Amino acid sequence: EDEDEDEDEDEDEDEDEEEEKEQVGRKRSLPAETKQPPPKRTKVVKLPGGLKYRDVKVGTGAKATKGKSVTVRYRGLLKTGIEFDSNLPKGKPFVFQLGAGEVVKGWDVGLMGMKVGGRRELVIPPHMGYGQRGAGSKIPPNSTLLFEVHLLKVK
């Protein structure tokens, strides 16, 4: 009789293992109200001259075009991860005329076509940033600049 009981226990264990394997492979679904689509990650766009950008969030408002006044919030980093400038999350928004040479060329080129409400990451090569001269004590010569830019307004 003891042998029969041991065989029954072995069968029960095998069934439990099979059930666990099925559950591991099965995706658990959430109630419909908690499901959210995965965030859209746009591809990196490389422009002539070496500037790269990626839209973290595509805006739905007015489009930034040459000659328009744009209002932005931003964060600037060196490739080492050291922040050299920011008005995120608070601080006075920065306003400039797009394409007029008021900012580094990488911004004039990299923000074209962006829409209000959008967030864009820019990778600006040295020749479209501060080049061989650098900028003050925070940006060494020949630095690649990384920016996160939020477009707030276009006029």
Disulfide bonds with the S-S distance in Angstrom:
none
